[in-house]
C-alpha cells in the first residue's frame, strides 16, 4: 500500500498558531505532508511577505507536522503539484481558491487529488498574519505612548 501524500500551500509569513493548525490538520489527512511555500514574486493577493522566501521555507520545514517543504515555481503554480503527485491538496480557510475551479485546472493537467479546505483555527485573532501585524502595531504604539514605569 502506498503512502497517502498531502500537499499544503501558503505564504507562511510571520508564523502564527493558524499556520500550525492548518499544517497539523493537513497532516492528519495522510501519511506524508509536503508544504509548498509561495515565492516572494508570486504573492500578489496581499502585501508582500516580510520574511524572505528562503527563511519562510526553513521555518516551515522545521515544523513538526511537515515532512518536507519546497518553494513554489516562479511561473507555474501547478508544476510542483505535477512533480509531487499528491493524493490530497489542502487549502486554508482564508485562502482565495475556488475549489471547483482549482479541481478543473488540475484535471486539465490529468491531476485528480482530493481538495480539502481546512477550517478556521479556534484560537481567534492570533490565527491571521494581518491581525498579528495589527496587534504588533497597536501594542508598540500603545507602549510608546505609555512606557512601563522604571523600577
Buried (B, 14 or more C-beta within 10 A) or exposed (E): EEEEBBBBBBBBBBBBBBBBBBBBBBBEBBEBBBBBBBBBEBBEEEEEBEBEBEBBBEBBBEBEBBBEBBBBBEEEBBBBBEEBEBBBBBBBBBBEBEEEEBBEBBEEEEBEBBBBEBEBBEEEEEBBBEBBBEEEEEEEEEEEEEEEEEE
